[in-house]
Amino acid sequence: PPSALNDRWSRRLPEPLTAMASGWMRVRARAKQRGAELPLILSDHADWDELVQTLEDVGAPEVWVTHGNEEALVHYASGKGIRARALALIGRGEEEQEGGAAEVEPREAAP
């Protein structure tokens, strides 16, 4: 995490290289703005078919959905016998500006 660059242990590295993994790293201006010396283009977004395939491949007994069409995925998972719940991320988007993490608040799935 970016905050680790200020930790004592990271200052002992002889030649540190700042890497940032995000789909946003495809935009050079964004990578430069974030100070990424090694921008890694990696998205945390998936399409419906990929999400469904991942649910089947992983075989998790429970899933928590953080954003997107939460209700649809919770409904699908529940229909497959997987406990599922949508989570509301309080402060989502603010963590980038403040450098902190968003709080997570569970929401009960609709029957």
N, C-alpha and C positions, 0 to 999 in steps of 0.2 A: 504493500500500500504506500501511497505517496508520503504518508506521515513517517514511515520507517526511515526515510532519508535523513531525518533529524535525530534519529536514535544514535546513541553512543557506539553501538556495535557496527553500524553501517559506516561510520566515519573512519573505522580502522581498515576498511577495504582499500587495497592499493590503487586500483583504477576502476572505480564503480561506473557502471553504465546504466542509465535510467531507461527502463523499458516500460511501455504502457500497452496493455492488451485490451482492445475495444474495437467494435465495428466503426467507431468514430475515427480511428486512426487512419482510415482510408482518406480522410480529408487532411491534407498536409498542414493547412493552417491550424487545425485543431490539435494535431500532434505537436506542432511548434508551440502553440499556446500552452499546452500541458507540460512542456519541457521534456518531451520524450526523445531520447537519443536513438532509441530502437523502437519504432512504432510497430506493434504486432496487430495485424488486422484479424480480429477474432470477434465474431458477433455472438451474443447470448440470446438471439432471437431465433425462433424456429417456426415453420409452417405447421398447420394442423396435422398433416400426414406424419411429419417427423415427430411431433409430440406424441401422437397415438402409438407410433412404432416404438418410441422410447419407453412409454408405459409398459408395453408388451415385453420388450427386451429386458428391462430392469426387473420387472416382477415385484416392485415395491408394494407392501401391504397398505401404505398410506402415502399420499402426495399432498403438498401444499403449493398452491398456485399463487404467484405473486403479481402478475399483471397480464394484460391482454384480455381475452374473452374468458375471464375466470369461470363464470357460471356455466358456460358450455363445456369446458374441460372437466369441471367438478361433476356435472351431470353425466358426462360420458364415462368418467372413471367410476362413479357410483354404480352405473349400469353394468360395469364389468366386475363389480364386487370389490372395488378398491376404495378404501376410506379416503375421502378427499375434502379439502377445505380451501376456500379462497382467503388470502391474507390481504389486509389493507396496509400498505406501506405509508406510514405517517411521515411527512416531510420528503417524500420521493422527489428527487430533482434538486432538493436543497443541499444534499450531501456534497455535490460537486462544488457548490459555491463556498460551503463552510468547511469542507474537508472531513466531515464526520459521516457516520452511517445513519441510515434511516431506521426508525423504530418500526417494529413489526407488531401488528395487532390482529389476532385471529378473528375471522368472521365465521359464523356458523353457516353451513350450506343450507340452501333452501330445500325443503322436503320434496 
